[in-house]
């Protein structure tokens, strides 16, 4: 297993993601199927988290919705140990979300891209302060990496990582794949790639060699144990490429 360090915390560089667990609309006709299978039946999330952890990968990226909180807690019980979590906090009742995250081994919290990409200095500063108050590492998710990453870096906020979509096809990558890759290359913050499989349009064997050199880690949605096995196997073939094109810290 390949790992990366962020503020002294060691996390696996392949992370199981949560987009399918909440039936994200990016999956089109599969979205309601995933919602019913996972969000309405969180025991199915637990099954995947346990399987992923037993393969030696110690990190999941979740959203602090009650079904995912329940699934993570059940995973801890099933395994007999906890594993570190990255959460993306959503717009709305953030106090409730913070309270839910406190009950788990929360290591990194990112602000959702809908908030981050407004480029509001006060919002980002308050979020970072809340992370430090809650003893977690502050990160930012962005849908608009080519613009948001250089702007945030220029402001000098207390932010340690970015979660940013990019993939070989340029789908869901804004304002463009070229500008996003340029921003990733220039930042010295930790970068976690999202949507690298283009929401299922790319196979891991197509996607990983393109994405791995640009990042410290990938978060990938996986919906079956077979997918987990395949993604882990292919990741292990290509993990030597991790961070090859990143700015050296």
Secondary structure, 3 states (H helix, E strand, C coil): CCEEEECCEEEECEEEECCHHHCCHHHHHHHHHHHHHHHCCCHHHHHHHHHHHHCCCCEEEEECCHHHHHHHHHHHHHHCCCCEEEEEECCCCHHHHHHHHCCCCEEEEEECHHHHCCCCHHHHHHHHHHHHHCCCEEEEEECCHHHHHHHHHHHCCCCCEEEEECCCCCCCCCCCHHHHHHHHHHCCCEEEEECCCCCCCCCHHHHHHHHHHHCCEEEEECCCHHHHHHHHHHHHHHHHHCCCCCCCC
